[in-house]
């Protein structure tokens, strides 16, 4: 699933190519693409038609398009393979095109939602007083948000009876961090993924947060991480951060710091990649 850098790359593309445009017509081509809109595809299309799209917003991995002058937003959930593409109107339809949005202008482009695995979708929601779609009001601010409260984060991290990687992936504590960037930040911080959060000092947790920000900014600079053709930006281009990964996906390859072969361990139906020398596991209490 795309993490914060990938979603932010898409958000920036939508801000450039879609903001300020008025919807002329909407086609819902697959019902699963609007399953999070309980009233169905016809209602989604009717309510969106005639509305003007505002500047795309993001919190963590969640992306939405506010409607100008309304307390409503279109929430985009990319799932495992969802793509929001800005395409020429005359371009051939993608094989897995699910939703088409045409605009009332002469730019010659339209917005398409393409999703091979149909885990993602679009839905219309009322906004909270903070301007978030109400269904994601519980999501914490992400580490690149200027209003992210580091003191609250550090206190919550210490108070949780959990391990450090679980805490990084807890979207109610800190949003936008997924499996890839958690492994990368933990490798940079020399922390094992099973380290109890209660053992982290304030300076240590601040250092980890700095690494989370650094790895995300580095990924943003090259368009995010693409392991296949499923994640692309709005122009259909892949990101290149997979070429710079230090931990994720590098099982048996030498650690870039000490040369020890990297290891992979099953973790919560996923995998954790780490260096057994640089990221020593926590001692088990006897």
C-alpha positions in Angstrom: 0.0 0.0 0.0 1.3 3.5 -0.8 2.7 5.3 2.2 3.0 9.0 2.9 5.6 9.9 0.2 3.7 8.2 -2.5 0.4 9.7 -1.5 2.0 13.2 -1.3 3.4 12.8 -4.8 -0.1 12.1 -6.0 -1.5 15.0 -4.0 0.9 17.4 -5.5 -0.1 16.3 -9.0 -3.8 16.7 -8.3 -3.1 20.2 -6.8 -1.4 21.1 -10.1 -3.8 19.6 -12.6 -7.2 19.3 -10.9 -7.7 22.2 -8.4 -10.1 24.8 -9.4 -11.8 22.7 -12.1 -15.5 22.2 -12.2 -16.9 18.7 -12.8 -18.9 18.2 -16.0 -19.7 14.5 -15.7 -18.8 11.4 -13.7 -18.8 7.8 -14.9 -18.7 5.0 -12.3 -17.6 1.9 -14.2 -17.2 -0.6 -11.4 -19.4 -0.7 -8.2 -16.6 -1.7 -5.9 -14.8 1.6 -6.7 -17.5 3.5 -4.7 -18.4 0.8 -2.1 -17.4 3.3 0.7 -20.1 5.6 -0.7 -23.2 3.8 0.8 -25.6 5.6 -1.5 -24.0 4.0 -4.6 -22.4 5.0 -7.9 -25.3 7.0 -9.3 -25.6 9.1 -6.2 -21.8 9.7 -6.1 -21.9 10.8 -9.7 -24.9 13.1 -9.3 -23.6 14.8 -6.2 -20.2 15.4 -7.6 -21.4 16.8 -11.0 -21.3 20.6 -11.1 -19.0 20.9 -8.1 -15.6 22.7 -8.2 -12.6 20.8 -6.9 -10.4 22.6 -4.3 -6.8 22.1 -3.5 -6.0 18.4 -2.8 -5.2 17.6 0.9 -3.5 14.8 2.7 -3.1 13.4 6.2 -0.8 10.5 6.5 -1.7 8.0 3.7 -5.2 9.5 3.2 -5.9 11.9 0.3 -9.0 14.0 -0.3 -10.3 16.6 -2.7 -12.4 19.3 -0.9 -15.3 20.8 -2.8 -15.2 24.6 -3.0 -17.8 26.3 -0.9 -19.1 23.1 0.5 -18.4 21.1 3.7 -17.8 18.0 1.6 -14.8 16.2 0.3 -14.0 13.3 -2.1 -11.9 10.9 -0.2 -9.5 8.8 -2.2 -8.4 5.4 -0.9 -5.6 4.0 -3.2 -5.6 0.5 -1.5 -2.9 -1.8 -3.0 -3.1 -0.7 -6.6 -5.3 2.4 -7.0 -4.1 5.2 -9.3 -5.4 8.7 -9.8 -4.3 9.6 -13.3 -4.8 12.9 -15.2 -5.1 11.7 -18.8 -5.9 13.4 -22.2 -9.6 12.9 -22.9 -8.8 11.1 -26.2 -6.4 8.6 -24.5 -7.5 5.0 -24.6 -9.2 3.7 -21.5 -7.0 1.7 -19.1 -7.8 -1.9 -18.7 -8.8 -1.4 -15.0 -10.5 2.0 -15.3 -13.1 2.3 -12.5 -14.1 6.0 -12.4 -13.9 8.8 -14.9 -14.3 12.5 -14.0 -14.7 15.0 -16.9 -14.3 18.7 -16.4 -16.2 21.8 -17.7 -13.2 23.5 -19.4 -11.1 23.3 -22.5 -7.9 21.8 -21.0 -8.5 18.5 -22.7 -7.7 16.3 -19.7 -9.8 14.2 -17.3 -9.3 12.5 -14.0 -9.3 8.7 -14.0 -9.3 6.3 -11.1 -7.7 3.0 -12.1 -7.5 0.0 -9.8 -6.4 -3.4 -10.8 -7.2 -5.2 -7.5 -10.3 -3.0 -6.6 -9.3 -2.6 -3.0 -9.3 1.2 -3.3 -12.0 3.7 -4.3 -13.6 7.1 -4.0 -16.3 8.3 -1.7 -18.0 11.5 -0.7 -18.0 12.6 3.0 -18.9 15.5 5.2 -16.0 17.5 6.6 -15.2 18.0 10.3 -14.6 21.5 11.7 -10.9 20.9 10.9 -11.7 20.3 7.2 -11.1 16.5 7.3 -13.5 14.0 5.9 -15.4 12.7 9.0 -14.3 9.1 8.5 -10.7 9.9 9.0 -11.0 12.3 11.9 -9.3 9.8 14.2 -6.1 9.8 12.1 -3.1 11.4 13.8 -1.1 14.2 12.1 1.9 12.9 10.2 5.6 13.7 10.9 5.8 16.2 8.0 2.8 18.2 9.2 3.9 21.6 10.6 1.4 21.1 13.4 2.7 17.7 14.4 3.1 17.8 18.2 6.4 16.2 19.1 5.8 16.4 22.9 2.5 14.6 22.6 4.1 12.0 20.4 7.0 11.3 22.7 4.7 11.0 25.7 2.3 8.7 23.9 5.2 6.6 22.6 6.6 6.1 26.2 3.1 5.3 27.6 2.3 2.6 25.1 2.9 -1.0 26.1 4.0 -2.0 22.7 7.0 -2.3 20.5 8.6 0.4 18.4 7.6 -0.8 14.9 4.0 -1.4 16.0 3.9 2.2 17.4 5.3 3.6 14.1 2.5 1.9 12.2 -0.2 3.0 14.6 -2.1 5.6 12.6 -3.8 7.0 15.7 -0.3 7.9 17.1 1.6 9.0 14.0 0.2 8.7 10.5 1.7 8.0 7.1 4.4 5.5 8.2 4.0 2.0 6.7 6.1 -1.1 6.6 8.8 0.1 4.2 9.6 3.4 5.8 9.4 2.0 9.3 12.1 -0.5 8.5 14.2 2.2 6.8 13.9 4.6 9.8 14.6 1.8 12.3 17.7 0.8 10.4 18.9 4.4 10.4 18.3 4.7 14.1 19.9 1.3 14.8 16.8 0.1 16.6 15.4 -3.4 16.5 11.7 -3.6 15.5 10.8 -5.4 18.7 12.3 -2.8 21.0 9.7 -1.9 23.7 8.6 1.7 23.4 8.8 2.2 27.2 12.6 1.8 27.0 13.0 4.7 24.6 14.4 7.9 26.2 13.2 11.3 24.9 16.4 11.9 22.9 16.2 8.4 21.4 12.6 8.8 20.3 13.4 12.3 19.0 16.2 10.8 17.0 13.9 8.1 15.5 11.4 10.7 14.6 14.1 12.6 12.8 15.0 9.5 10.8 11.4 9.0 9.9 11.2 12.5 8.5 14.6 12.2 6.7 13.7 8.9 4.9 10.3 10.3 3.9 11.8 13.5 2.5 14.4 11.5 0.6 11.7 9.3 -0.9 9.6 12.4 -1.8 12.6 13.9 -3.7 12.6 11.0 -6.1 8.9 10.4 -6.4 8.4 7.7 -3.8 8.9 4.0 -3.9 7.7 1.8 -6.8 8.4 -2.0 -6.8 6.1 -2.6 -9.8 3.8 -0.6 -12.1 1.0 -0.3 -9.7 2.2 2.8 -7.9 2.6 5.8 -10.2 2.0 9.6 -10.0 -0.8 11.4 -11.8 1.2 11.3 -15.0 1.8 7.6 -14.8 5.4 7.8 -13.8 7.0 5.6 -11.2 9.1 6.6 -8.2 12.7 5.6 -7.8 13.4 5.4 -4.0 13.5 1.6 -4.2 17.0 2.0 -5.5 18.0 3.8 -2.3 16.5 1.4 0.3 18.9 0.5 3.1 16.8 -2.2 4.8 13.5 -3.1 3.1 13.8 -6.0 0.6 17.5 -6.5 1.2 17.5 -10.0 2.8 21.0 -11.6 2.7 22.5 -8.5 1.1 25.3 -6.8 3.1 24.3 -4.1 5.5 25.5 -0.8 4.0 26.9 0.2 7.4 28.7 -2.9 8.7 28.6 -5.5 6.0 26.6 -8.1 8.0 24.0 -9.9 5.8 20.6 -8.4 6.3 17.8 -10.6 7.7 14.1 -10.8 7.1 11.6 -12.1 9.7 7.8 -12.6 9.4 6.0 -9.9 11.3 2.2 -9.3 11.6 1.5 -10.9 8.2 4.3 -8.8 6.7 8.1 -8.9 6.9 10.7 -6.9 8.9 14.1 -6.3 7.5 17.0 -5.5 9.8 20.7 -5.9 10.4 21.4 -8.4 13.2 24.5 -6.6 14.2 23.5 -2.9 14.0 19.9 -3.6 15.3 20.4 -6.0 18.1 17.2 -7.6 19.5 16.1 -6.5 23.0 17.1 -8.7 25.9 14.4 -11.1 27.1 13.8 -10.6 30.9 14.6 -13.8 32.8 
